[in-house]
């Protein structure tokens, strides 16, 4: 599998869960300390940092160079990574890894009451028009409750509109607090100013580095808070653990031109 990225690196896919792999051909990059000797390679490193991506391949994939990369915005998205062997006569090593992927969700059809658009004056008027004393006379407790509930439900249908829950976009992660959102806003504004020449590239880079540093600190701080507060908030802790252990979806089997499943190396 390979992904061809457009030369405009700042257009890298922005998604809550992003992963991409391919031969990026930057042999001069040292991934151990994120340094490079060429301008284009440094630009690529800046792009990875500005988009908060992680590079997962550490072993050489062609001779002594790490050319085939796996980029993701969540470190836990890729695991069980192995670099070994080659396919046919290719001089690139095979990279085998597992992608953790959330189960697909259908668009929600659940409707809920939109209290922001509710007409509570109308609701009180509808409830107040009911002759409760005469209607409840002679009824048991259960019958009275059923009558009250039915009356209330009919009244709220007239006074409170419904809206559909939008589950397309999930809740933001806990580490993405107001401070981080503010830093991201500053980073975005700084980028726009740099593009029109209002600030220098070094000033923009300084802003992105500060933002990146605060994000990296925010994630472990959130994990520490979940761990220390587990006695009082077990639900949030175990929800975080479940998100780390999603169902594994593997790449489908490789099929030859004859339609047969390939189990070994092919002579290319």
C-alpha positions, 0 to 999 in steps of 0.5 A: 500500500502506498499514498502519493502526497501532493507537493503542497505539504500543508494540505496534508489531510486533517482528520480526527483519525488520520494515517498515511504511508508511502515512499516519501524519499527523504534519505537525509532525515534522521528520525531519531532526533528529527534533523535533516540536511536539505531544505526540502527535507526540513520543510517536510519535517516542519509540515509534520510538526505543524500538523501534529503528526507522528512518524512510526517507522524507525528501522531502515526500509531501503539499504540504510535509509528510512524512506517508507514512512507511516504518518499518523496524528494519533500514536496509538492508531498504529501498532505491531509494526514490523520491517522485514523481508521484501516482495519479489525483486523490490529493494524496499523492505516490507512494512507490516502493521496494524491499524486500530479503527473505530467501528463504523456508525450509521448516521443517527436518527435519534431525535431529542427535544430542542429546549433552546427553541422551546415555548415554555409559556405555551407549555404552561398554558396547555398544562394549566388548562387541564381540569386536574381535580376532576380528571384525577378524581377516583383514579388510582395512583398508577392511573393518575400517573399515566394520565399526567404523563400522557397529558405532559407528553402531548403538551410538550410535543406542541411546545417543544420542537424536536431536533436530530442528534448529530453524531457525525462529529464526536466530542472533542478529546478531553486534552483539547481544552479551552487553553489549547483551542486558544493556542490553535486559534493563535497558530492559525492567525499567525499562519495567515499573517505569515502568508501575507508578510505581516510576520517572519517565518521564524516568528510563525515557527516560534508560535507553532512550536509553543502550540505544539509543546502545550499540546504534548504537555496537555495529553499526559496531563489529561491521562494523569488526571484520569488516573488520579481521579479514578475513584471519583470518576471511573466512567471517564477513565474506562471510556478512555481505555476503551478508546485505546482498544478499538477493534482491529481492521486489517488490510484485505488479502492480496489477490493475483490476476488469476483471482487466487489469494497470494500467500508468499512473495511474487517474482515481480 
